[in-house]
Amino acid sequence: MSQQLKIFVAFLSLCPLLAQAADIRIGLAAALSGPTIKYGGPIRNGMVLATDSINAKGGINGNKLALVVADEQGKKEEAVSVFNKLIYQDKVLMLFGPTLSNSAFAADPIANLAKTVVFATSNTADGITAIGPYTFRNSVTEADVLPTTVRAAIKQFQIKKVAIIYGNDDVFTKSGYDVFKNTLADQRILVTNTETYGKGELSFKAQLSRIKDSAPDAIVCSCLTEEAANIILQTRSLGMRQPFIGGNGFNSSKLFDIAKDAADNTLMGSPWSAENATAINKQFLTDYRARYKSEPDQFAAQAYDAIHIMAEALKTIHLSGDLAKDRIALRDALPQVRYEGATGKFAFRKATARDGKESGYDAQQEAIVNIAKGGKFILLK
């Protein structure tokens, strides 16, 4: 073999290495320790499942997705720290998270300042996407879901009057309360009394005793899962059998782990249901159950879809290797995505601008209403 031929053969042997796909680094800031792991855990699971599925099919334009996961513990200060690390140290193309709306208000401005897409899969409080033009979410807002839920509850239980209880020191639960209050006024439903509680409270007997005295037809609860479950249990211990109307905080299997069938007749709105019989949702359910030996929830489904929505946008752009330019290109491509996933048909809509600032994008998706029966949510017929 001539020297020239040897050189050519050696070059050919290197070609697979030269053509090797690059990793597209995607950040995930999720609450993976502490009490809010009940939301962050399923979010991580859904994203890992989707990422592995996409990579198994060849990735995005020949490039593999690499999910860089960081625990923000459900705390604002940790979310800020994690965002800085993912953006500036890990140099991710974009990031998902954080888990709670409280944390998003603290951390999302960091992503917008760095011109890096931040994509929420569980933040539903009012004003999240008004933070800036790089803020996206596929979590349907309380303002979109709760009116549908209230109308369904009125019809289901012939409701004329309700009592309200909500957490008054959390931006998500306060936002939900505001929507509930306005919706009930629009529907001309009498509010017999409004009760509040703070983080860390374990006993709600005083508030619930006052609610009992007012004899409402139903109880509206803008609460996170653990508080909601304990409120339901303590309500039943007082002999109260009124149905509950809940928000996005009820969307967790932890509700039934704690409250069991005491939660029966609770109504909750969501874009997702395990009973959705589409082929995409059936595959998601099958794959999730096989991998994690547990049932997925709405947060897992929205996280799963979010990865695929991002992937659809990535398919339409050429990654140049210039991180700053690629981050902007992804931001420009995302609003054009139309996708049908586990949660159904999805599109983005431009959020309402505030204070003269450019806004990001909310989810354009229909809400469905579920009712708790026998320790699980089923579609309300």
C-alpha positions as CSV (number, residue, x, y, z in Angstrom):
1,M,0.0,0.0,0.0
2,S,1.4,3.4,-1.0
3,Q,2.0,6.1,1.5
4,Q,-0.8,8.3,0.0
5,L,-3.3,5.4,0.2
6,K,-2.3,4.8,3.8
7,I,-3.0,8.4,4.6
8,F,-6.4,8.2,2.8
9,V,-7.4,5.1,4.7
10,A,-6.4,6.7,8.0
11,F,-8.5,9.7,7.2
12,L,-11.5,7.5,6.4
13,S,-11.2,5.8,9.8
14,L,-11.4,9.2,11.5
15,C,-14.6,10.3,9.6
16,P,-17.0,8.7,12.0
17,L,-15.4,10.6,14.8
18,L,-15.4,13.8,12.9
19,A,-19.1,13.3,12.1
20,Q,-20.1,12.3,15.6
21,A,-23.2,14.1,16.7
22,A,-22.9,16.9,19.2
23,D,-24.9,17.2,22.4
24,I,-27.5,19.9,22.7
25,R,-27.4,20.8,26.3
26,I,-30.8,21.6,27.9
27,G,-31.1,22.7,31.5
28,L,-33.8,21.6,34.0
29,A,-34.2,23.4,37.3
30,A,-36.6,21.3,39.3
31,A,-37.6,20.8,43.0
32,L,-36.0,17.4,43.6
33,S,-35.7,17.6,47.4
34,G,-38.0,18.8,50.1
35,P,-41.8,18.8,50.1
36,T,-42.2,20.1,46.5
37,I,-40.5,17.0,45.1
38,K,-44.1,15.8,44.6
39,Y,-44.2,18.2,41.7
40,G,-40.5,18.3,40.7
41,G,-40.0,14.5,40.6
42,P,-42.7,13.8,38.0
43,I,-41.5,16.8,36.0
44,R,-37.9,15.3,35.9
45,N,-39.3,11.8,35.0
46,G,-41.4,13.2,32.1
47,M,-38.5,15.1,30.7
48,V,-36.0,12.2,31.0
49,L,-38.6,9.9,29.3
50,A,-39.1,12.3,26.4
51,T,-35.4,13.0,26.0
52,D,-34.4,9.3,25.9
53,S,-37.2,8.6,23.4
54,I,-36.0,11.4,21.1
55,N,-32.4,10.3,21.4
56,A,-33.3,6.7,20.6
57,K,-34.8,7.9,17.4
58,G,-31.7,9.7,16.3
59,G,-32.0,13.0,18.2
60,I,-32.5,16.4,16.6
61,N,-31.0,16.7,13.1
62,G,-28.5,14.1,14.1
63,N,-27.6,15.8,17.5
64,K,-28.5,14.2,20.8
65,L,-30.2,16.0,23.7
66,A,-28.3,16.2,26.9
67,L,-30.5,17.1,29.9
68,V,-28.5,18.9,32.6
69,V,-30.6,18.5,35.8
70,A,-30.2,20.7,38.9
71,D,-32.2,20.7,42.2
72,E,-33.6,24.1,43.1
73,Q,-35.4,22.6,46.2
74,G,-38.6,24.6,45.6
75,K,-36.8,27.7,47.1
76,K,-36.5,31.1,45.4
77,E,-32.8,31.6,46.4
78,E,-31.9,28.1,45.1
79,A,-33.7,28.7,41.9
80,V,-31.7,31.9,41.3
81,S,-28.4,30.1,42.0
82,V,-29.3,27.2,39.8
83,F,-30.3,29.4,36.9
84,N,-27.0,31.2,37.0
85,K,-25.1,27.9,37.1
86,L,-27.1,26.4,34.2
87,I,-26.8,29.5,32.0
88,Y,-23.3,30.7,32.6
89,Q,-21.4,27.6,33.8
90,D,-23.1,24.7,32.1
91,K,-23.9,26.9,29.1
92,V,-27.2,25.3,28.3
93,L,-29.1,26.3,25.1
94,M,-32.3,26.9,27.1
95,L,-33.7,25.8,30.4
96,F,-36.9,24.4,31.9
97,G,-38.3,25.3,35.3
98,P,-38.4,26.2,38.1
99,T,-41.1,24.2,39.7
100,L,-43.0,26.8,41.7
101,S,-44.4,30.2,40.5
102,N,-42.8,31.9,43.6
103,S,-39.4,30.7,42.3
104,A,-40.1,31.7,38.7
105,F,-40.7,35.3,39.7
106,A,-37.3,35.4,41.3
107,A,-35.3,33.4,38.7
108,D,-36.9,34.1,35.3
109,P,-35.6,37.6,35.0
110,I,-32.0,36.1,35.1
111,A,-32.8,34.0,32.0
112,N,-34.4,37.0,30.2
113,L,-31.3,39.2,30.9
114,A,-29.1,36.4,29.5
115,K,-31.5,36.1,26.4
116,T,-32.0,32.5,27.2
117,V,-35.4,30.7,26.9
118,V,-36.9,29.7,30.2
119,F,-39.8,27.2,29.6
120,A,-42.2,26.6,32.5
121,T,-44.1,23.3,32.7
122,S,-45.8,23.9,36.1
123,N,-46.0,27.7,36.7
124,T,-49.6,28.8,36.4
125,A,-49.7,32.1,38.4
126,D,-50.7,35.3,36.7
127,G,-47.9,37.4,35.4
128,I,-45.2,34.8,34.8
129,T,-44.9,35.3,31.1
130,A,-45.0,39.1,31.5
131,I,-41.5,38.8,33.0
132,G,-40.0,39.0,29.5
133,P,-39.9,37.8,25.9
134,Y,-37.8,34.7,26.7
135,T,-40.4,33.3,29.1
136,F,-42.6,30.5,27.8
137,R,-44.9,28.0,29.4
138,N,-47.1,25.1,28.4
139,S,-48.7,25.0,31.9
140,V,-52.2,26.3,31.3
141,T,-52.9,29.3,33.5
142,E,-55.3,29.4,36.5
143,A,-57.1,32.2,34.7
144,D,-57.8,29.8,31.8
145,V,-58.7,26.7,33.8
146,L,-60.6,27.8,36.9
147,P,-63.6,29.4,35.2
148,T,-64.2,26.2,33.3
149,T,-63.9,24.2,36.6
150,V,-66.3,26.5,38.5
151,R,-68.9,26.3,35.7
152,A,-68.7,22.5,35.7
153,A,-69.0,22.4,39.6
154,I,-72.1,24.7,39.5
155,K,-73.8,22.4,37.1
156,Q,-72.7,19.2,38.7
157,F,-73.7,20.1,42.3
158,Q,-76.3,22.8,41.8
159,I,-74.1,25.3,43.7
160,K,-75.6,28.5,45.0
161,K,-73.1,29.5,47.7
162,V,-69.5,28.6,48.5
163,A,-66.8,29.2,51.1
164,I,-63.2,29.9,50.1
165,I,-59.9,28.9,51.8
166,Y,-56.5,29.8,50.4
167,G,-52.8,30.2,51.3
168,N,-52.2,34.0,51.6
169,D,-48.4,33.9,51.5
170,D,-47.8,32.1,48.2
171,V,-48.0,33.8,44.8
172,F,-49.6,30.8,43.2
173,T,-52.4,30.3,45.7
174,K,-53.0,34.0,45.9
175,S,-53.3,34.2,42.2
176,G,-55.7,31.3,42.2
177,Y,-57.8,33.0,44.8
178,D,-58.1,36.1,42.7
179,V,-59.3,34.1,39.7
180,F,-61.8,32.1,41.9
181,K,-63.1,35.3,43.4
182,N,-63.7,37.0,40.1
183,T,-65.2,33.9,38.5
184,L,-67.6,33.4,41.4
185,A,-68.7,37.0,41.1
186,D,-69.2,36.6,37.3
187,Q,-71.3,33.5,38.0
188,R,-73.3,35.3,40.8
189,I,-72.3,32.6,43.3
190,L,-72.5,33.9,46.9
191,V,-69.3,33.6,49.0
192,T,-70.3,32.9,52.5
193,N,-66.8,33.5,54.0
194,T,-63.2,33.6,53.0
195,E,-60.5,32.0,55.1
196,T,-56.7,32.1,54.8
197,Y,-53.7,30.2,56.2
198,G,-49.9,30.5,56.0
199,K,-47.1,28.1,55.0
200,G,-46.4,25.5,57.6
201,E,-49.9,25.4,59.2
202,L,-51.0,21.9,60.0
203,S,-54.3,22.5,61.7
204,F,-57.1,24.3,59.9
205,K,-59.9,23.5,62.4
206,A,-60.6,27.1,63.3
207,Q,-61.0,28.2,59.7
208,L,-63.1,25.1,58.9
209,S,-65.3,25.5,61.9
210,R,-66.2,29.0,60.6
211,I,-66.8,27.5,57.2
212,K,-69.1,24.8,58.7
213,D,-71.2,27.5,60.4
214,S,-71.8,29.3,57.1
215,A,-73.2,26.1,55.5
216,P,-71.8,26.5,51.9
217,D,-72.8,24.2,49.1
218,A,-69.1,23.6,48.2
219,I,-65.6,24.7,49.4
220,V,-63.2,26.4,47.0
221,C,-59.6,25.7,47.8
222,S,-56.6,27.5,46.2
223,C,-54.0,25.4,47.9
224,L,-50.9,23.3,47.2
225,T,-51.4,19.5,47.4
226,E,-50.4,18.7,50.9
227,E,-52.4,21.5,52.5
228,A,-55.4,20.7,50.3
229,A,-55.3,17.0,51.3
230,N,-55.1,17.9,55.0
231,I,-57.9,20.5,54.7
232,I,-60.1,17.9,53.1
233,L,-59.4,15.3,55.8
234,Q,-60.0,17.9,58.6
235,T,-63.2,19.0,56.9
236,R,-64.5,15.4,56.9
237,S,-63.6,15.0,60.5
238,L,-65.9,17.9,61.3
239,G,-68.8,16.0,59.6
240,M,-68.7,18.2,56.5
241,R,-69.4,16.4,53.2
242,Q,-69.3,19.4,50.8
243,P,-67.5,18.9,47.4
244,F,-64.3,20.7,46.9
245,I,-63.3,22.9,43.9
246,G,-59.5,23.0,43.4
247,G,-56.9,24.5,41.2
248,N,-53.6,23.3,39.7
249,G,-52.2,22.4,43.2
250,F,-54.6,19.5,43.3
251,N,-52.9,17.9,40.3
252,S,-50.9,15.3,42.2
253,S,-51.3,11.7,43.3
254,K,-50.1,12.9,46.7
255,L,-53.7,14.3,47.2
256,F,-54.9,10.7,47.3
257,D,-51.9,9.4,49.2
258,I,-53.0,11.7,52.1
259,A,-56.7,12.2,51.7
260,K,-57.6,8.8,50.2
261,D,-61.3,8.6,49.2
262,A,-62.1,11.6,51.5
263,A,-61.3,13.6,48.4
264,D,-64.2,12.1,46.4
265,N,-66.3,14.7,44.6
266,T,-63.4,17.1,44.3
267,L,-63.4,18.9,41.0
268,M,-60.1,20.0,39.3
269,G,-59.4,21.4,35.9
270,S,-56.5,20.3,33.7
271,P,-55.4,20.0,30.1
272,W,-54.6,16.3,30.7
273,S,-56.3,13.2,31.8
274,A,-55.1,9.6,32.0
275,E,-58.4,8.7,30.4
276,N,-57.5,10.6,27.2
277,A,-57.5,7.7,24.6
278,T,-55.3,9.2,22.0
279,A,-52.4,7.0,20.7
280,I,-49.8,9.6,21.9
281,N,-51.2,9.6,25.5
282,K,-51.5,5.9,25.6
283,Q,-47.9,5.5,24.6
284,F,-46.8,8.0,27.2
285,L,-48.8,6.2,29.9
286,T,-47.4,2.8,28.9
287,D,-43.7,4.1,28.7
288,Y,-44.0,6.0,32.0
289,R,-45.5,3.1,33.9
290,A,-42.9,0.7,32.5
291,R,-40.0,2.9,33.5
292,Y,-41.1,4.3,36.8
293,K,-43.5,1.7,38.1
294,S,-45.9,4.4,39.1
295,E,-48.7,6.5,37.6
296,P,-47.9,9.8,35.9
297,D,-49.7,13.0,36.7
298,Q,-50.4,16.2,34.8
299,F,-46.9,17.6,35.7
300,A,-45.2,14.6,34.2
301,A,-47.4,14.8,31.0
302,Q,-46.7,18.6,30.6
303,A,-43.0,18.0,31.1
304,Y,-43.0,15.2,28.5
305,D,-44.8,17.4,26.0
306,A,-42.5,20.4,26.7
307,I,-39.4,18.4,25.6
308,H,-41.2,17.5,22.4
309,I,-42.4,21.1,21.8
310,M,-38.8,22.2,22.2
311,A,-37.7,19.5,19.8
312,E,-40.1,20.6,17.1
313,A,-38.6,24.1,17.3
314,L,-35.1,22.8,17.2
315,K,-35.8,20.9,14.0
316,T,-36.4,24.2,12.2
317,I,-33.2,25.9,13.0
318,H,-29.5,25.4,12.3
319,L,-27.4,25.5,15.4
320,S,-24.3,27.5,14.5
321,G,-22.3,26.8,17.6
322,D,-22.5,30.4,18.6
323,L,-24.4,30.0,21.9
324,A,-25.8,33.6,22.0
325,K,-27.1,33.4,18.4
326,D,-28.5,29.9,18.9
327,R,-30.4,30.9,22.0
328,I,-32.0,33.7,20.1
329,A,-32.8,31.5,17.2
330,L,-34.6,29.0,19.4
331,R,-36.5,31.8,21.1
332,D,-37.7,33.0,17.6
333,A,-38.7,29.4,16.5
334,L,-40.7,28.3,19.6
335,P,-43.8,30.5,19.0
336,Q,-44.4,28.9,15.6
337,V,-44.7,25.3,17.0
338,R,-48.0,23.5,16.8
339,Y,-48.0,20.1,18.5
340,E,-50.3,17.4,19.6
341,G,-49.0,15.4,22.6
342,A,-50.1,13.6,25.7
343,T,-52.0,16.7,26.8
344,G,-53.7,17.2,23.5
345,K,-53.4,19.9,20.8
346,F,-51.0,22.7,21.8
347,A,-49.9,26.1,20.6
348,F,-48.4,29.2,22.1
349,R,-50.2,32.6,22.3
350,K,-48.5,35.9,23.0
351,A,-49.0,36.9,26.6
352,T,-50.4,40.3,27.6
353,A,-47.6,42.9,28.0
354,R,-47.3,44.9,31.2
355,D,-45.5,48.1,32.2
356,G,-44.5,48.6,28.6
357,K,-42.3,45.5,28.6
358,E,-42.4,42.8,25.9
359,S,-44.0,39.6,27.2
360,G,-43.4,36.0,26.6
361,Y,-45.8,33.2,25.6
362,D,-48.6,31.4,27.3
363,A,-50.2,28.0,26.5
364,Q,-53.2,28.0,24.1
365,Q,-54.9,24.8,25.2
366,E,-58.4,23.7,26.3
367,A,-59.1,22.7,29.8
368,I,-61.0,19.6,30.8
369,V,-62.6,18.9,34.2
370,N,-61.8,15.9,36.3
371,I,-63.7,14.6,39.4
372,A,-62.2,12.5,42.2
373,K,-63.7,9.1,42.6
374,G,-62.2,6.1,44.5
375,G,-58.8,7.7,45.0
376,K,-58.2,9.0,41.5
377,F,-59.3,11.7,39.1
378,I,-61.6,10.7,36.2
379,L,-63.1,12.7,33.5
380,L,-66.3,14.5,34.5
381,K,-69.0,13.3,32.1
